[in-house]
Each structure stands twice: as C-alpha cells, then as structure tokens.
Amino acid sequence: MKTTRIFIDTDLGDDVDDAAAFMLAFSSPELELAGVTTVYKDVEKRAEMVRDLLSLWGREQVPVTAGYGRALIERRFDVTEPPIQYGLLDGKKERAAEEAGASGPIPKADDQIIQALREDEDTVILAMGAMTNLAVACIREPELLRKARIIGMGGSFLNSQPEWNIICDPEAARIVMETCENLVMMGLDVTKYLKIGEDRLDAWRRRGDARMDYFLKGVDLFRKATGYPVTFHDVLLVAYLLDEQVVSLRKGNFTVELAGGLTRGTMVDQTNYYEVDPEVEGTFRFADQVDLERFFAILDERF
C-alpha cells in the first residue's frame, strides 16, 4: 500500500473540523503524519491541544510547533484568547505546558514546514487555518514552496463572500496563492454542504469509545459557545487525499482582494470575462462540486 506523507498546519481548538480531520487521518493507514504547526491567536494553547489529541491516538512522536498567532499586517486579534475547546485540557494544562517546554529551543513553524519539504519533497501540506505560517515559509524559500503540493481549506470561489481562513490573514493567502504552483483549495462553495446531523452524532455517542467521546466533548463546547452547526470543512482535505473523486476541480486564475470594506479577503476571478470560454492561465485549482455520497461513505467507513 502506497503511503502519503502529510504535514498539517492547523488552527485546531475553535471549530471541531480540525480535530475531525486529524481523526480521519489517524484512521487511514495510507497517510503518515510528519508534523504539525499551529496558527492564529493563541498558538501555544492550540499546540497543547494538538499534543493532547496526538497522545490520545498514540502519536506522541509527531513534532508539534506553535506558529504565528498574528496576521502579517493586521493586529486586531487578541493572541491571548484561548481556543473555544481549551476546556478539554482541564486537569492537563500544567503537564502539557511542561512537556511542551522540556525539549530545549523551540523551532519556528516555518522552519518545520521547510524541513518537512526538504526531507521529502512529496510531502503534502494540509492547510486548515489562516495561511500565515505558509506565507512566511514562501517568503523564505519561494522555490521550495513553489513546487510543494498544498491542499487548503479557504475562500469562496463561486461567491463574493469573504471566508474565515482567508479574512484572518488576506496578505498571507495572497502570498501563498501567488507563490505556490501546486495549490488546490476547498472553499465554502463545497465545504458548507458537509454538515453533520444529529443522527450521526447520536450514533457516535453510542459507541462508548474514549477517543470519540473526547471529540464529542469538544463538539459540545463548540456548540455551546457559538450555536453553529457541526460542519466538517477541513475533513474534506483528508477525504480528497483518500479519494480524489470526492470533489470535482476547476482551474482558476484568482487573487485575494486586500482592500475594501466589504471585499477585503474575497477571492477575485481574473479570467477574461468578456470571453465565452476564456483560457485560464496558471495551475491553481479549486473545488466546485462535492460528491456527498462519496464523502459520507468515507466518513462512515473510517471515522
């Protein structure tokens, strides 16, 4: 069986889809997790949560590095604000902090991304949050990142609505989109359909499995804090690695809008709209449709 080496850049700790994406990856022997970096706001606490999840799955050997909590330009985020699901670490916080600082000097997130790609250029980067860490790596090693295979969750390509991961650091997203030639994006156009109903949540509760119960406790914390539905946005990145037919991809020539009170962070299509069937330059691709039957079949088989 061919194994795909992956590296995850994540804002795990607020929405529940990041943890679900990890769990699907852990349940897939075809995937080997080489490392994790955290991004957005309190990245140290997010790194604690990643280590706790890895420990639960017996993956303590996977290196975890806290990345950049602030955007490249804007400074409007409170980087001391804990993740919504940080309560999962009640009783474990002091131990997690001690373990995180016990191994000497802490490398930078961009160091870890660059090192992972130098070790194996076929490593697939899964970008599950703001693209700040990746943008810094692009600035430092543009040729290395230009060739890297990156699958990201972010953007809206069939609508002008700004999407969360992009609006958190639009400048970073533009740098990544302009640098990386092997970039595929899964936007809200498809991920918004991946809602998890109460029937599946109830079935997961009935398993009596400690790992699933841990995840469901995070679901309860997230829903209590936000009232939002459980939607598996980031899980689609892993599902796509397992079965590329789970989405259809379209080439596009997009950039990220950096100005405008209503448009900052939106994806702007730069193809020639005067043409009926314009030629699309570049190699960028985005998902325009998702096969829900295939996605939920993967989920029901492995999650």
C-alpha positions in Angstrom: 0.0 0.0 0.0 1.4 3.4 -1.0 1.8 5.8 1.9 1.3 9.6 1.5 3.3 11.7 3.9 1.3 14.7 5.2 2.1 17.8 7.2 -0.8 19.7 8.9 -1.0 23.4 9.5 -4.0 24.0 11.8 -6.0 26.3 14.0 -7.3 23.4 16.0 -9.3 24.3 19.1 -12.2 26.5 18.0 -14.3 24.8 15.4 -14.4 21.0 15.6 -13.5 20.2 12.0 -9.7 20.3 12.6 -9.9 17.6 15.2 -12.1 15.5 12.9 -9.6 15.9 10.1 -6.9 14.6 12.4 -9.0 11.6 13.4 -9.8 10.7 9.8 -6.1 10.8 9.0 -5.2 8.7 12.0 -7.8 6.1 10.9 -6.2 5.9 7.4 -3.0 3.8 7.2 -2.4 5.3 3.8 -1.4 8.6 5.5 1.7 9.3 7.5 1.7 12.4 9.6 5.1 14.0 9.6 4.5 17.1 11.7 2.0 19.8 12.8 2.2 23.6 13.1 -0.5 25.8 14.7 -1.7 29.2 13.5 -4.0 32.1 14.6 -4.4 33.7 18.0 -3.0 31.6 21.0 -0.9 29.2 19.0 0.8 27.8 22.2 -2.5 26.7 23.6 -3.5 25.2 20.2 -0.2 23.3 20.2 -1.1 21.9 23.7 -4.4 20.7 22.3 -2.7 19.1 19.3 -0.3 17.3 21.6 -3.2 16.1 23.7 -5.0 14.7 20.7 -1.9 13.1 19.4 -1.3 11.4 22.8 -4.8 10.1 22.8 -4.1 8.4 19.5 -0.6 7.2 20.5 1.2 9.6 18.1 3.3 11.4 20.7 6.4 11.2 18.4 4.9 13.6 15.8 6.6 17.0 16.2 4.3 19.9 17.0 5.3 23.6 16.6 3.4 26.7 17.6 3.4 29.1 14.7 2.3 32.8 14.2 -0.6 34.0 16.2 -1.0 37.3 14.5 -1.6 38.1 10.8 1.3 39.5 8.7 -0.3 43.0 8.6 -3.3 43.4 10.8 -3.0 43.3 14.6 -6.7 43.2 15.6 -6.6 39.7 17.1 -6.1 39.1 20.8 -3.5 36.4 20.8 -4.1 35.6 24.5 -7.7 34.5 23.8 -7.8 30.7 24.4 -9.4 28.4 21.9 -13.1 27.6 22.4 -12.4 23.9 23.2 -9.5 24.6 25.5 -11.6 23.2 28.4 -10.7 19.8 27.0 -7.4 20.2 28.8 -8.8 20.8 32.2 -6.5 19.0 34.6 -3.9 18.5 32.0 -2.8 22.1 31.3 0.3 22.3 33.6 1.6 18.9 32.4 1.0 19.9 28.8 2.9 23.1 29.3 5.8 21.4 31.0 6.1 18.8 28.2 5.9 21.5 25.5 8.9 23.3 27.1 11.0 20.3 28.1 12.8 19.8 24.8 15.0 22.9 24.6 14.9 25.6 22.0 11.6 25.8 20.1 11.8 25.9 16.3 9.7 28.2 14.2 6.7 26.9 12.3 8.2 28.0 9.0 11.4 26.1 9.9 9.3 22.9 10.4 7.4 23.3 7.1 10.6 23.9 5.2 12.4 21.0 6.9 9.5 18.6 6.2 9.6 19.5 2.5 13.4 19.2 2.3 13.2 15.8 3.9 10.6 14.7 1.4 9.5 16.9 -1.5 6.4 14.8 -2.0 5.1 15.7 1.5 1.5 17.1 1.1 0.8 20.1 3.2 -2.8 20.4 4.5 -3.6 24.0 5.3 -6.5 24.1 7.8 -6.4 27.7 9.0 -5.0 31.2 8.2 -2.0 30.9 5.9 0.4 33.0 7.9 2.9 30.1 8.6 2.9 29.1 5.0 3.3 32.7 3.8 6.4 33.1 5.9 7.8 29.8 4.5 7.0 31.1 1.0 9.0 34.3 1.6 12.0 32.4 3.0 12.1 29.6 0.4 9.9 30.5 -2.6 11.3 27.9 -4.9 10.8 25.1 -2.4 7.2 26.1 -1.7 6.5 26.8 -5.4 6.8 23.1 -6.1 5.1 21.9 -2.9 1.8 20.1 -3.1 -0.6 22.1 -0.8 -4.3 21.4 -0.2 -6.0 24.2 1.7 -9.4 25.0 3.1 -10.4 28.5 2.4 -12.1 31.0 0.2 -15.3 31.3 -1.8 -14.8 30.9 -5.5 -18.4 31.0 -6.7 -19.5 33.8 -4.5 -18.1 37.1 -3.2 -18.5 36.3 0.4 -15.2 36.5 2.4 -14.3 33.2 4.1 -12.9 32.9 7.6 -9.5 31.4 7.0 -8.7 33.9 4.3 -10.0 37.0 6.1 -7.9 36.1 9.1 -4.8 37.0 7.0 -5.6 38.1 3.5 -2.0 39.1 2.8 -0.7 35.7 3.7 -3.3 34.0 1.5 -2.3 36.2 -1.5 1.4 35.3 -1.0 0.7 31.6 -0.9 -1.6 31.8 -4.0 0.9 33.8 -6.0 3.9 31.6 -5.0 2.6 28.0 -4.9 2.0 26.4 -8.2 0.6 23.1 -6.9 -2.2 24.5 -4.8 -5.7 23.1 -4.5 -8.3 24.9 -2.5 -11.5 23.6 -1.0 -13.8 26.6 -0.4 -17.1 27.2 1.2 -18.7 26.5 -2.1 -18.3 22.8 -1.3 -17.4 22.5 2.4 -20.7 24.2 3.6 -22.6 21.1 2.5 -20.6 18.8 4.9 -22.9 19.3 7.9 -23.1 16.5 10.4 -26.7 15.7 11.5 -27.9 14.7 15.0 -28.3 11.1 13.8 -24.6 10.7 13.2 -23.7 12.5 16.4 -26.0 10.2 18.3 -24.5 7.1 16.7 -21.0 8.3 17.6 -22.2 8.9 21.2 -23.5 5.3 21.4 -20.1 3.8 20.6 -18.7 4.3 24.0 -15.2 4.9 22.6 -12.9 7.2 24.6 -11.4 8.9 21.5 -14.8 9.7 20.1 -16.1 10.8 23.5 -13.2 13.2 23.7 -14.1 14.6 20.3 -17.8 14.9 21.2 -17.0 16.8 24.4 -15.3 19.3 22.1 -18.4 19.4 19.9 -20.5 20.3 23.0 -18.1 23.1 24.0 -18.1 24.5 20.4 -21.9 24.4 20.0 -22.5 25.9 23.5 -20.1 28.8 22.7 -21.2 29.5 19.1 -24.5 27.9 18.4 -23.1 26.9 15.0 -23.8 23.6 13.3 -21.1 20.9 13.1 -19.7 21.2 9.6 -16.7 19.1 8.5 -14.9 21.8 6.4 -11.3 20.7 7.0 -12.2 17.0 6.8 -12.6 17.3 3.1 -8.9 17.8 2.7 -8.2 14.4 4.1 -11.1 12.8 2.3 -9.7 14.2 -1.0 -6.3 12.5 -0.4 -8.2 9.2 0.2 -10.4 9.6 -2.9 -9.8 12.4 -5.3 -13.2 11.8 -6.9 -14.9 13.2 -3.8 -14.7 16.6 -5.4 -14.5 18.0 -9.0 -11.8 20.6 -9.5 -11.8 23.6 -11.8 -8.8 25.7 -12.9 -9.0 29.3 -12.0 -6.9 32.5 -12.0 -7.7 34.0 -8.7 -6.1 36.6 -6.3 -7.1 37.8 -2.9 -8.6 41.3 -2.5 -6.7 43.3 0.1 -8.8 46.4 0.3 -12.5 47.4 0.5 -14.8 47.5 3.5 -17.0 44.7 2.1 -14.5 42.9 -0.2 -11.3 42.5 1.8 -10.4 38.8 1.9 -12.6 37.8 -1.1 -11.4 35.8 -4.0 -11.2 37.8 -7.2 -11.5 35.9 -10.5 -9.0 37.4 -13.0 -10.0 35.4 -16.1 -11.2 37.4 -19.1 -15.0 37.6 -18.5 -15.5 39.1 -22.0 -14.7 35.7 -23.4 -17.4 32.9 -23.5 -14.8 30.3 -22.8 -11.7 32.1 -21.6 -8.3 30.4 -21.4 -7.3 30.0 -17.8 -3.6 30.8 -17.0 -1.7 29.1 -14.2 -2.2 25.8 -12.4 -4.3 26.8 -9.5 -7.4 24.6 -9.0 -10.4 24.9 -6.7 -13.3 22.6 -5.9 -16.6 23.5 -7.5 -18.6 20.4 -6.6 -18.6 17.8 -3.8 -19.9 14.2 -4.1 -21.7 13.9 -0.7 -22.3 10.2 -1.1 -18.6 9.5 -1.5 -17.7 11.9 1.3 -20.1 10.4 3.8 -19.1 6.8 2.7 -15.5 7.6 3.6 -16.6 9.1 6.9 -18.9 6.1 7.8 -16.2 3.6 6.9 -13.2 5.2 8.7 -14.2 7.9 11.2 
